């Protein structure tokens, strides 16, 4: 092999190594050739401390995550609406209450569930893995995943609150209900996100 051939061979080898490195980096970032992403680690736990992945707990059903805090007055005022929606769509979707405050103990959460008449399963999300996955920012805020695990809606439950401390006499839009109606029919919601009003989760960092 002459010098020119060796140079060409070396250049090709470097190119191949660079391409392989790029593929490894892309895989680590969760970017696949078909445009899908690797599933992020979910660190949520139930009140007994058992690790739970709510997106795969009940295959074949849509999943609704409702992010709330025990100390958020707007979250607490939404308790009746959350209970009503979870009962209405119980056959088609699995509802979970998600508590993102790492300082809230399991005992405090259980007391909160009792105080507000919740019969839903509750999860603690101290590492905010579900917060990030759901792209939520405040409590109360909802995230809807279809039966394939795709996030199809995240945002407010409805427009009852115009700003913190200022609410309408009754909501005029019902984004979460609309999203669930679409998912039940096998469709994508026409509205995929809507800004929520409530207690900022970033305050818990």
Order of alpha helices (4+ residues) and beta strands (2+ residues): alpha-beta-alpha-alpha-beta-alpha-beta-alpha-beta-beta-beta-beta-beta-alpha-beta-beta
